[in-house]
Amino acid sequence: MEDSKQTGTEDNVPSVIDRYFTRWYRADLKGKPCEDHCVLQHSNRICVVTLAETHPILQNGRTIKSINYQISDGCSRLKNKVSGKSKRGGQFLTDFAPLCRITCTDETEYTIYSCIRGRLLEVNERILETPSLLLEKPSTEGYIAVILPKFEESKSITENLLSREEFENIVSKRRVAESQSS
């Protein structure tokens, strides 16, 4: 560690996320422009759902008013209880299952979706107490939920997702379209 400080190479060390997770994206979710989600897939199949850096919540200095894991009258993601080695009891999610609703102080509301099929292992209750984590550290402490895909589906869950390169192409096309329209 001391050697890297002296030579100035600590800047080149990849983060834990870049080392152990593969980033996958879902762009314009449910046809809503720029409502992009990111799925961090670990080599052990576990997936962490986060906001993509291009999501409107992370743009324009927005402030979060509330985060609600109560999806409907009968369904709260906070009541998800998982037990045992096989993670029994976790709610099963489809690609477009809502995870939570985030309301900003300007009253815009965004629904965050699971993006993949699997069993809900946990939701991030820390962002309920400290919503700023979602804005400041969306890929780490400000994650939305952790999902475990079925073993037999773990290879195919990324079929509907975009690689980082594909996602960056979409984002650059958006920027070109925005600059031409203004």
MOGI-V768242 format. One record per run of one state. SS is the DSSP state (H for helix, E for strand, - for the rest). FROM is the first residue (numbers start at 1). TO is the last residue. Records with the same first field share a line. If there is no record, write none. Layout:
# MOGI-V768242
SS=FROM-TO ; FROM-TO
This chain:
# MOGI-V768242
-=1-1 ; 8-9 ; 13-15 ; 27-28 ; 32-36 ; 43-45 ; 52-55 ; 59-63 ; 69-69 ; 73-74 ; 80-82 ; 84-87 ; 89-91 ; 94-97 ; 105-108 ; 114-117 ; 124-125 ; 130-131 ; 137-144 ; 149-150 ; 154-156 ; 161-161 ; 163-163 ; 182-182
H=2-7 ; 10-12 ; 16-20 ; 29-31 ; 56-58 ; 77-79 ; 126-129 ; 132-136 ; 151-153 ; 157-160 ; 164-181
E=21-26 ; 37-42 ; 46-51 ; 64-68 ; 70-72 ; 75-76 ; 83-83 ; 88-88 ; 92-93 ; 98-104 ; 109-113 ; 118-123 ; 145-148 ; 162-162
